[in-house]
Amino acid sequence: MLVGSRVSHFCDAGGRTTTLSRRSANLRSQSGFTLPELLIVVAIGMILATMTIPLFSTAVNQYRLRSSAVDLDGLLQRARTRAVRDNRTYTIQTALLVQGGFTYTQVYLDLNGNQALDPGEPSIQLQRNVTLVTGGGIPAIPNAPLEFTPQATTAQVNFSARGTPCVFVGGFCSSWDSAGAAPNQVGFVFYLRAPLGVAGTSWSAVSIGPSGRFRAWSYDSNVWSY
């Protein structure tokens, strides 16, 4: 060994010479995170989770909203076709289903008129966090883009044997609404809602025009479009 050298040598069991400094370096390289380093990593992870979880939740709810609107549009078209095929007037009904701690809205075609969802009746179930809204608080679609004056959101939706939306007047389902000062052709709009972010709301809609035309609507930046 050279004079003044700080490197110590020893022989292992196989007779190989190894330096202590090299073993110390290897041990340091194999050691894990220190406690402060782990705390920093955990803190960064919590910050990232706080930022990304609301965004993910919003994206999921928007997907559920669009999917529910597509399902509702499909059910309504089936109801119209069934009314024409059977040469009968059919009514769209809703029901609530509590499942797994969540309340879901079911929409169905009431074939026998008993106001209950029976086996074999066409139906859909709106996805979690998606609700069918009636009454106030709705950013209603203006009549101009709708191209008709819709019935109240609380009105019963029916399809006549001709496949047109109608309301019952004196026991007959009429395609004209005589409740106002001037008769209007009957049309309906279903409004769907889902939570958006912390306190926001995302909207979608399905309209049924007087001729039986369907449109799926989305609401963005306070503007409805289809």
VEXRO-898764 format. One record per residue (C-alpha): chain; y, x, z. Coordinates in Angstrom, 1 decimal, decimal comma. Example, Ala and Ser with C-alpha at 12.3 -4.5 7.8 and 13.67 -1.06 7.14 Angstrom:
VEXRO-898764
<rec><ch>A</ch><yy>-4,5</yy><xx>12,3</xx><zz>7,8</zz></rec>
<rec><ch>A</ch><yy>-1,1</yy><xx>13,7</xx><zz>7,1</zz></rec>
END
This chain:
VEXRO-898764
<rec><ch>A</ch><yy>0,0</yy><xx>0,0</xx><zz>0,0</zz></rec>
<rec><ch>A</ch><yy>3,5</yy><xx>1,2</xx><zz>-0,8</zz></rec>
<rec><ch>A</ch><yy>5,7</yy><xx>2,1</xx><zz>2,2</zz></rec>
<rec><ch>A</ch><yy>8,2</yy><xx>-0,7</xx><zz>3,0</zz></rec>
<rec><ch>A</ch><yy>6,3</yy><xx>-3,4</xx><zz>1,2</zz></rec>
<rec><ch>A</ch><yy>6,2</yy><xx>-6,8</xx><zz>3,0</zz></rec>
<rec><ch>A</ch><yy>3,2</yy><xx>-8,1</xx><zz>1,1</zz></rec>
<rec><ch>A</ch><yy>0,0</yy><xx>-8,1</xx><zz>3,1</zz></rec>
<rec><ch>A</ch><yy>-3,4</yy><xx>-8,0</xx><zz>1,4</zz></rec>
<rec><ch>A</ch><yy>-6,8</yy><xx>-9,1</xx><zz>2,7</zz></rec>
<rec><ch>A</ch><yy>-10,2</yy><xx>-9,5</xx><zz>1,2</zz></rec>
<rec><ch>A</ch><yy>-11,8</yy><xx>-12,9</xx><zz>0,9</zz></rec>
<rec><ch>A</ch><yy>-15,5</yy><xx>-13,6</xx><zz>1,3</zz></rec>
<rec><ch>A</ch><yy>-16,2</yy><xx>-12,5</xx><zz>-2,3</zz></rec>
<rec><ch>A</ch><yy>-14,4</yy><xx>-9,2</xx><zz>-1,9</zz></rec>
<rec><ch>A</ch><yy>-11,3</yy><xx>-10,4</xx><zz>-3,9</zz></rec>
<rec><ch>A</ch><yy>-7,9</yy><xx>-9,2</xx><zz>-2,8</zz></rec>
<rec><ch>A</ch><yy>-5,4</yy><xx>-12,0</xx><zz>-2,1</zz></rec>
<rec><ch>A</ch><yy>-1,8</yy><xx>-11,8</xx><zz>-0,9</zz></rec>
<rec><ch>A</ch><yy>-0,5</yy><xx>-13,9</xx><zz>2,0</zz></rec>
<rec><ch>A</ch><yy>2,7</yy><xx>-14,6</xx><zz>0,1</zz></rec>
<rec><ch>A</ch><yy>0,8</yy><xx>-16,2</xx><zz>-2,8</zz></rec>
<rec><ch>A</ch><yy>-1,2</yy><xx>-18,4</xx><zz>-0,4</zz></rec>
<rec><ch>A</ch><yy>2,0</yy><xx>-19,5</xx><zz>1,4</zz></rec>
<rec><ch>A</ch><yy>3,6</yy><xx>-20,4</xx><zz>-1,9</zz></rec>
<rec><ch>A</ch><yy>0,5</yy><xx>-22,4</xx><zz>-2,9</zz></rec>
<rec><ch>A</ch><yy>0,5</yy><xx>-24,3</xx><zz>0,4</zz></rec>
<rec><ch>A</ch><yy>4,2</yy><xx>-25,2</xx><zz>0,0</zz></rec>
<rec><ch>A</ch><yy>3,6</yy><xx>-26,5</xx><zz>-3,5</zz></rec>
<rec><ch>A</ch><yy>0,7</yy><xx>-28,7</xx><zz>-2,3</zz></rec>
<rec><ch>A</ch><yy>2,6</yy><xx>-30,2</xx><zz>0,5</zz></rec>
<rec><ch>A</ch><yy>3,8</yy><xx>-33,9</xx><zz>0,1</zz></rec>
<rec><ch>A</ch><yy>7,2</yy><xx>-35,6</xx><zz>0,5</zz></rec>
<rec><ch>A</ch><yy>9,1</yy><xx>-35,0</xx><zz>3,7</zz></rec>
<rec><ch>A</ch><yy>10,1</yy><xx>-38,1</xx><zz>5,7</zz></rec>
<rec><ch>A</ch><yy>13,8</yy><xx>-38,1</xx><zz>4,5</zz></rec>
<rec><ch>A</ch><yy>12,6</yy><xx>-37,9</xx><zz>0,9</zz></rec>
<rec><ch>A</ch><yy>10,2</yy><xx>-40,8</xx><zz>1,4</zz></rec>
<rec><ch>A</ch><yy>13,1</yy><xx>-42,9</xx><zz>3,0</zz></rec>
<rec><ch>A</ch><yy>15,3</yy><xx>-42,2</xx><zz>0,0</zz></rec>
<rec><ch>A</ch><yy>12,5</yy><xx>-43,2</xx><zz>-2,4</zz></rec>
<rec><ch>A</ch><yy>11,9</yy><xx>-46,5</xx><zz>-0,5</zz></rec>
<rec><ch>A</ch><yy>15,7</yy><xx>-47,2</xx><zz>-0,4</zz></rec>
<rec><ch>A</ch><yy>16,0</yy><xx>-46,7</xx><zz>-4,2</zz></rec>
<rec><ch>A</ch><yy>13,0</yy><xx>-49,0</xx><zz>-4,7</zz></rec>
<rec><ch>A</ch><yy>14,5</yy><xx>-51,7</xx><zz>-2,6</zz></rec>
<rec><ch>A</ch><yy>17,8</yy><xx>-51,5</xx><zz>-4,5</zz></rec>
<rec><ch>A</ch><yy>16,0</yy><xx>-51,8</xx><zz>-7,9</zz></rec>
<rec><ch>A</ch><yy>13,9</yy><xx>-54,7</xx><zz>-6,7</zz></rec>
<rec><ch>A</ch><yy>17,0</yy><xx>-56,5</xx><zz>-5,5</zz></rec>
<rec><ch>A</ch><yy>18,6</yy><xx>-56,1</xx><zz>-8,9</zz></rec>
<rec><ch>A</ch><yy>15,5</yy><xx>-56,9</xx><zz>-11,1</zz></rec>
<rec><ch>A</ch><yy>13,8</yy><xx>-59,8</xx><zz>-9,2</zz></rec>
<rec><ch>A</ch><yy>16,6</yy><xx>-62,3</xx><zz>-9,8</zz></rec>
<rec><ch>A</ch><yy>16,7</yy><xx>-61,3</xx><zz>-13,5</zz></rec>
<rec><ch>A</ch><yy>13,0</yy><xx>-61,8</xx><zz>-13,8</zz></rec>
<rec><ch>A</ch><yy>13,1</yy><xx>-65,1</xx><zz>-12,0</zz></rec>
<rec><ch>A</ch><yy>15,9</yy><xx>-66,4</xx><zz>-14,3</zz></rec>
<rec><ch>A</ch><yy>13,9</yy><xx>-65,3</xx><zz>-17,4</zz></rec>
<rec><ch>A</ch><yy>10,8</yy><xx>-67,1</xx><zz>-16,2</zz></rec>
<rec><ch>A</ch><yy>12,7</yy><xx>-70,3</xx><zz>-15,4</zz></rec>
<rec><ch>A</ch><yy>14,4</yy><xx>-70,3</xx><zz>-18,8</zz></rec>
<rec><ch>A</ch><yy>11,0</yy><xx>-69,9</xx><zz>-20,5</zz></rec>
<rec><ch>A</ch><yy>9,6</yy><xx>-72,8</xx><zz>-18,5</zz></rec>
<rec><ch>A</ch><yy>12,6</yy><xx>-74,9</xx><zz>-19,4</zz></rec>
<rec><ch>A</ch><yy>12,2</yy><xx>-74,3</xx><zz>-23,1</zz></rec>
<rec><ch>A</ch><yy>8,5</yy><xx>-74,8</xx><zz>-22,9</zz></rec>
<rec><ch>A</ch><yy>8,9</yy><xx>-78,1</xx><zz>-21,1</zz></rec>
<rec><ch>A</ch><yy>11,4</yy><xx>-79,3</xx><zz>-23,7</zz></rec>
<rec><ch>A</ch><yy>8,9</yy><xx>-78,5</xx><zz>-26,5</zz></rec>
<rec><ch>A</ch><yy>6,2</yy><xx>-80,4</xx><zz>-24,6</zz></rec>
<rec><ch>A</ch><yy>8,4</yy><xx>-83,4</xx><zz>-24,1</zz></rec>
<rec><ch>A</ch><yy>9,5</yy><xx>-83,5</xx><zz>-27,7</zz></rec>
<rec><ch>A</ch><yy>5,8</yy><xx>-83,4</xx><zz>-28,7</zz></rec>
<rec><ch>A</ch><yy>4,9</yy><xx>-86,3</xx><zz>-26,4</zz></rec>
<rec><ch>A</ch><yy>7,7</yy><xx>-88,5</xx><zz>-27,6</zz></rec>
<rec><ch>A</ch><yy>6,7</yy><xx>-87,9</xx><zz>-31,2</zz></rec>
<rec><ch>A</ch><yy>3,1</yy><xx>-88,9</xx><zz>-30,3</zz></rec>
<rec><ch>A</ch><yy>4,4</yy><xx>-92,0</xx><zz>-28,6</zz></rec>
<rec><ch>A</ch><yy>6,4</yy><xx>-93,0</xx><zz>-31,7</zz></rec>
<rec><ch>A</ch><yy>3,4</yy><xx>-92,5</xx><zz>-33,9</zz></rec>
<rec><ch>A</ch><yy>1,1</yy><xx>-94,4</xx><zz>-31,6</zz></rec>
<rec><ch>A</ch><yy>3,5</yy><xx>-97,4</xx><zz>-31,5</zz></rec>
<rec><ch>A</ch><yy>3,5</yy><xx>-97,6</xx><zz>-35,3</zz></rec>
<rec><ch>A</ch><yy>-0,2</yy><xx>-97,2</xx><zz>-35,6</zz></rec>
<rec><ch>A</ch><yy>-1,0</yy><xx>-99,8</xx><zz>-33,0</zz></rec>
<rec><ch>A</ch><yy>1,8</yy><xx>-102,1</xx><zz>-34,2</zz></rec>
<rec><ch>A</ch><yy>2,9</yy><xx>-102,4</xx><zz>-30,6</zz></rec>
<rec><ch>A</ch><yy>5,9</yy><xx>-101,6</xx><zz>-28,3</zz></rec>
<rec><ch>A</ch><yy>5,2</yy><xx>-98,8</xx><zz>-25,9</zz></rec>
<rec><ch>A</ch><yy>7,2</yy><xx>-97,5</xx><zz>-22,9</zz></rec>
<rec><ch>A</ch><yy>7,6</yy><xx>-94,0</xx><zz>-21,6</zz></rec>
<rec><ch>A</ch><yy>7,1</yy><xx>-93,7</xx><zz>-17,9</zz></rec>
<rec><ch>A</ch><yy>7,5</yy><xx>-90,9</xx><zz>-15,3</zz></rec>
<rec><ch>A</ch><yy>5,7</yy><xx>-90,0</xx><zz>-12,1</zz></rec>
<rec><ch>A</ch><yy>5,8</yy><xx>-87,3</xx><zz>-9,5</zz></rec>
<rec><ch>A</ch><yy>2,9</yy><xx>-85,0</xx><zz>-8,6</zz></rec>
<rec><ch>A</ch><yy>2,8</yy><xx>-82,8</xx><zz>-5,5</zz></rec>
<rec><ch>A</ch><yy>0,5</yy><xx>-79,9</xx><zz>-6,0</zz></rec>
<rec><ch>A</ch><yy>0,3</yy><xx>-76,6</xx><zz>-4,2</zz></rec>
<rec><ch>A</ch><yy>3,5</yy><xx>-77,2</xx><zz>-2,3</zz></rec>
<rec><ch>A</ch><yy>5,5</yy><xx>-77,9</xx><zz>-5,4</zz></rec>
<rec><ch>A</ch><yy>6,6</yy><xx>-81,3</xx><zz>-6,9</zz></rec>
<rec><ch>A</ch><yy>6,1</yy><xx>-81,7</xx><zz>-10,7</zz></rec>
<rec><ch>A</ch><yy>7,4</yy><xx>-84,4</xx><zz>-13,0</zz></rec>
<rec><ch>A</ch><yy>4,8</yy><xx>-86,1</xx><zz>-15,2</zz></rec>
<rec><ch>A</ch><yy>5,9</yy><xx>-88,0</xx><zz>-18,4</zz></rec>
<rec><ch>A</ch><yy>3,4</yy><xx>-90,3</xx><zz>-20,0</zz></rec>
<rec><ch>A</ch><yy>2,9</yy><xx>-93,0</xx><zz>-22,6</zz></rec>
<rec><ch>A</ch><yy>2,1</yy><xx>-96,2</xx><zz>-20,7</zz></rec>
<rec><ch>A</ch><yy>-0,5</yy><xx>-97,7</xx><zz>-23,1</zz></rec>
<rec><ch>A</ch><yy>-1,5</yy><xx>-100,6</xx><zz>-20,9</zz></rec>
<rec><ch>A</ch><yy>1,9</yy><xx>-101,3</xx><zz>-19,3</zz></rec>
<rec><ch>A</ch><yy>0,7</yy><xx>-101,0</xx><zz>-15,7</zz></rec>
<rec><ch>A</ch><yy>3,4</yy><xx>-98,4</xx><zz>-14,8</zz></rec>
<rec><ch>A</ch><yy>0,7</yy><xx>-95,9</xx><zz>-13,7</zz></rec>
<rec><ch>A</ch><yy>-0,7</yy><xx>-92,8</xx><zz>-15,4</zz></rec>
<rec><ch>A</ch><yy>-4,3</yy><xx>-93,6</xx><zz>-16,3</zz></rec>
<rec><ch>A</ch><yy>-7,0</yy><xx>-91,4</xx><zz>-17,8</zz></rec>
<rec><ch>A</ch><yy>-6,7</yy><xx>-91,1</xx><zz>-21,5</zz></rec>
<rec><ch>A</ch><yy>-3,0</yy><xx>-91,9</xx><zz>-21,7</zz></rec>
<rec><ch>A</ch><yy>-0,9</yy><xx>-89,2</xx><zz>-23,5</zz></rec>
<rec><ch>A</ch><yy>1,0</yy><xx>-87,2</xx><zz>-20,9</zz></rec>
<rec><ch>A</ch><yy>2,7</yy><xx>-83,9</xx><zz>-20,1</zz></rec>
<rec><ch>A</ch><yy>3,6</yy><xx>-82,2</xx><zz>-16,9</zz></rec>
<rec><ch>A</ch><yy>7,0</yy><xx>-80,4</xx><zz>-16,7</zz></rec>
<rec><ch>A</ch><yy>6,6</yy><xx>-76,8</xx><zz>-15,5</zz></rec>
<rec><ch>A</ch><yy>7,5</yy><xx>-75,6</xx><zz>-12,1</zz></rec>
<rec><ch>A</ch><yy>11,2</yy><xx>-75,7</xx><zz>-11,2</zz></rec>
<rec><ch>A</ch><yy>11,9</yy><xx>-77,9</xx><zz>-14,2</zz></rec>
<rec><ch>A</ch><yy>13,2</yy><xx>-81,4</xx><zz>-13,4</zz></rec>
<rec><ch>A</ch><yy>14,1</yy><xx>-84,5</xx><zz>-15,5</zz></rec>
<rec><ch>A</ch><yy>17,6</yy><xx>-85,5</xx><zz>-14,6</zz></rec>
<rec><ch>A</ch><yy>19,1</yy><xx>-89,0</xx><zz>-14,6</zz></rec>
<rec><ch>A</ch><yy>22,4</yy><xx>-90,2</xx><zz>-13,2</zz></rec>
<rec><ch>A</ch><yy>25,5</yy><xx>-88,1</xx><zz>-12,7</zz></rec>
<rec><ch>A</ch><yy>26,2</yy><xx>-84,4</xx><zz>-12,8</zz></rec>
<rec><ch>A</ch><yy>24,9</yy><xx>-83,9</xx><zz>-16,3</zz></rec>
<rec><ch>A</ch><yy>26,9</yy><xx>-82,0</xx><zz>-18,9</zz></rec>
<rec><ch>A</ch><yy>26,3</yy><xx>-84,7</xx><zz>-21,5</zz></rec>
<rec><ch>A</ch><yy>26,0</yy><xx>-84,0</xx><zz>-25,2</zz></rec>
<rec><ch>A</ch><yy>29,1</yy><xx>-85,4</xx><zz>-27,0</zz></rec>
<rec><ch>A</ch><yy>28,4</yy><xx>-88,4</xx><zz>-29,2</zz></rec>
<rec><ch>A</ch><yy>29,7</yy><xx>-86,6</xx><zz>-32,3</zz></rec>
<rec><ch>A</ch><yy>27,0</yy><xx>-84,0</xx><zz>-32,6</zz></rec>
<rec><ch>A</ch><yy>24,4</yy><xx>-86,6</xx><zz>-31,4</zz></rec>
<rec><ch>A</ch><yy>25,6</yy><xx>-88,9</xx><zz>-34,2</zz></rec>
<rec><ch>A</ch><yy>25,0</yy><xx>-92,0</xx><zz>-32,0</zz></rec>
<rec><ch>A</ch><yy>26,0</yy><xx>-93,4</xx><zz>-28,6</zz></rec>
<rec><ch>A</ch><yy>23,0</yy><xx>-92,9</xx><zz>-26,2</zz></rec>
<rec><ch>A</ch><yy>21,8</yy><xx>-95,3</xx><zz>-23,6</zz></rec>
<rec><ch>A</ch><yy>22,3</yy><xx>-94,4</xx><zz>-19,9</zz></rec>
<rec><ch>A</ch><yy>20,0</yy><xx>-91,7</xx><zz>-18,7</zz></rec>
<rec><ch>A</ch><yy>18,5</yy><xx>-94,2</xx><zz>-16,3</zz></rec>
<rec><ch>A</ch><yy>17,5</yy><xx>-96,6</xx><zz>-19,1</zz></rec>
<rec><ch>A</ch><yy>13,9</yy><xx>-97,3</xx><zz>-19,9</zz></rec>
<rec><ch>A</ch><yy>12,7</yy><xx>-95,5</xx><zz>-23,1</zz></rec>
<rec><ch>A</ch><yy>10,7</yy><xx>-97,7</xx><zz>-25,4</zz></rec>
<rec><ch>A</ch><yy>9,4</yy><xx>-97,4</xx><zz>-29,0</zz></rec>
<rec><ch>A</ch><yy>9,0</yy><xx>-100,4</xx><zz>-31,2</zz></rec>
<rec><ch>A</ch><yy>6,2</yy><xx>-101,1</xx><zz>-33,7</zz></rec>
<rec><ch>A</ch><yy>8,5</yy><xx>-99,8</xx><zz>-36,4</zz></rec>
<rec><ch>A</ch><yy>8,8</yy><xx>-96,4</xx><zz>-34,6</zz></rec>
<rec><ch>A</ch><yy>12,4</yy><xx>-96,9</xx><zz>-33,5</zz></rec>
<rec><ch>A</ch><yy>13,7</yy><xx>-96,6</xx><zz>-29,9</zz></rec>
<rec><ch>A</ch><yy>14,5</yy><xx>-99,9</xx><zz>-28,4</zz></rec>
<rec><ch>A</ch><yy>15,6</yy><xx>-101,7</xx><zz>-25,2</zz></rec>
<rec><ch>A</ch><yy>14,3</yy><xx>-105,0</xx><zz>-23,9</zz></rec>
<rec><ch>A</ch><yy>16,7</yy><xx>-107,9</xx><zz>-24,4</zz></rec>
<rec><ch>A</ch><yy>15,4</yy><xx>-111,3</xx><zz>-23,4</zz></rec>
<rec><ch>A</ch><yy>11,7</yy><xx>-110,2</xx><zz>-23,6</zz></rec>
<rec><ch>A</ch><yy>12,2</yy><xx>-108,6</xx><zz>-27,0</zz></rec>
<rec><ch>A</ch><yy>12,6</yy><xx>-104,9</xx><zz>-27,6</zz></rec>
<rec><ch>A</ch><yy>15,7</yy><xx>-104,6</xx><zz>-29,7</zz></rec>
<rec><ch>A</ch><yy>16,9</yy><xx>-101,6</xx><zz>-31,7</zz></rec>
<rec><ch>A</ch><yy>20,5</yy><xx>-102,8</xx><zz>-31,0</zz></rec>
<rec><ch>A</ch><yy>22,2</yy><xx>-102,7</xx><zz>-27,7</zz></rec>
<rec><ch>A</ch><yy>24,3</yy><xx>-105,9</xx><zz>-27,1</zz></rec>
<rec><ch>A</ch><yy>25,4</yy><xx>-105,0</xx><zz>-23,6</zz></rec>
<rec><ch>A</ch><yy>28,8</yy><xx>-103,6</xx><zz>-24,7</zz></rec>
<rec><ch>A</ch><yy>31,7</yy><xx>-105,2</xx><zz>-26,5</zz></rec>
<rec><ch>A</ch><yy>30,3</yy><xx>-104,0</xx><zz>-29,8</zz></rec>
<rec><ch>A</ch><yy>26,6</yy><xx>-103,6</xx><zz>-30,5</zz></rec>
<rec><ch>A</ch><yy>25,3</yy><xx>-100,1</xx><zz>-30,9</zz></rec>
<rec><ch>A</ch><yy>22,0</yy><xx>-98,8</xx><zz>-32,3</zz></rec>
<rec><ch>A</ch><yy>19,7</yy><xx>-97,7</xx><zz>-29,5</zz></rec>
<rec><ch>A</ch><yy>19,1</yy><xx>-94,0</xx><zz>-28,9</zz></rec>
<rec><ch>A</ch><yy>18,1</yy><xx>-91,9</xx><zz>-25,9</zz></rec>
<rec><ch>A</ch><yy>18,6</yy><xx>-88,4</xx><zz>-24,5</zz></rec>
<rec><ch>A</ch><yy>16,3</yy><xx>-86,7</xx><zz>-21,9</zz></rec>
<rec><ch>A</ch><yy>18,0</yy><xx>-84,0</xx><zz>-19,9</zz></rec>
<rec><ch>A</ch><yy>16,0</yy><xx>-81,2</xx><zz>-18,3</zz></rec>
<rec><ch>A</ch><yy>17,2</yy><xx>-78,7</xx><zz>-15,7</zz></rec>
<rec><ch>A</ch><yy>16,1</yy><xx>-75,5</xx><zz>-14,2</zz></rec>
<rec><ch>A</ch><yy>17,7</yy><xx>-73,1</xx><zz>-11,7</zz></rec>
<rec><ch>A</ch><yy>19,5</yy><xx>-70,1</xx><zz>-13,1</zz></rec>
<rec><ch>A</ch><yy>20,2</yy><xx>-67,1</xx><zz>-10,9</zz></rec>
<rec><ch>A</ch><yy>21,4</yy><xx>-67,7</xx><zz>-7,4</zz></rec>
<rec><ch>A</ch><yy>23,4</yy><xx>-70,8</xx><zz>-7,8</zz></rec>
<rec><ch>A</ch><yy>23,5</yy><xx>-71,6</xx><zz>-11,5</zz></rec>
<rec><ch>A</ch><yy>21,7</yy><xx>-74,2</xx><zz>-13,6</zz></rec>
<rec><ch>A</ch><yy>20,1</yy><xx>-74,0</xx><zz>-17,1</zz></rec>
<rec><ch>A</ch><yy>19,9</yy><xx>-77,1</xx><zz>-19,2</zz></rec>
<rec><ch>A</ch><yy>17,9</yy><xx>-78,4</xx><zz>-22,1</zz></rec>
<rec><ch>A</ch><yy>17,7</yy><xx>-81,8</xx><zz>-23,8</zz></rec>
<rec><ch>A</ch><yy>15,6</yy><xx>-83,9</xx><zz>-26,2</zz></rec>
<rec><ch>A</ch><yy>17,3</yy><xx>-86,7</xx><zz>-28,1</zz></rec>
<rec><ch>A</ch><yy>15,9</yy><xx>-89,7</xx><zz>-30,0</zz></rec>
<rec><ch>A</ch><yy>18,2</yy><xx>-91,0</xx><zz>-32,6</zz></rec>
<rec><ch>A</ch><yy>18,3</yy><xx>-94,7</xx><zz>-33,7</zz></rec>
<rec><ch>A</ch><yy>16,2</yy><xx>-93,9</xx><zz>-36,8</zz></rec>
<rec><ch>A</ch><yy>13,5</yy><xx>-92,2</xx><zz>-34,6</zz></rec>
<rec><ch>A</ch><yy>14,7</yy><xx>-88,6</xx><zz>-35,3</zz></rec>
<rec><ch>A</ch><yy>14,0</yy><xx>-86,1</xx><zz>-32,6</zz></rec>
<rec><ch>A</ch><yy>16,1</yy><xx>-83,0</xx><zz>-31,7</zz></rec>
<rec><ch>A</ch><yy>15,6</yy><xx>-80,4</xx><zz>-29,0</zz></rec>
<rec><ch>A</ch><yy>18,9</yy><xx>-79,1</xx><zz>-27,6</zz></rec>
<rec><ch>A</ch><yy>19,9</yy><xx>-76,0</xx><zz>-25,7</zz></rec>
<rec><ch>A</ch><yy>23,0</yy><xx>-75,5</xx><zz>-23,5</zz></rec>
<rec><ch>A</ch><yy>24,8</yy><xx>-72,1</xx><zz>-23,7</zz></rec>
<rec><ch>A</ch><yy>28,4</yy><xx>-71,2</xx><zz>-22,7</zz></rec>
<rec><ch>A</ch><yy>29,2</yy><xx>-74,9</xx><zz>-22,2</zz></rec>
<rec><ch>A</ch><yy>28,2</yy><xx>-75,8</xx><zz>-25,7</zz></rec>
<rec><ch>A</ch><yy>25,2</yy><xx>-77,9</xx><zz>-26,8</zz></rec>
<rec><ch>A</ch><yy>23,3</yy><xx>-76,9</xx><zz>-30,0</zz></rec>
<rec><ch>A</ch><yy>20,0</yy><xx>-77,7</xx><zz>-31,7</zz></rec>
END
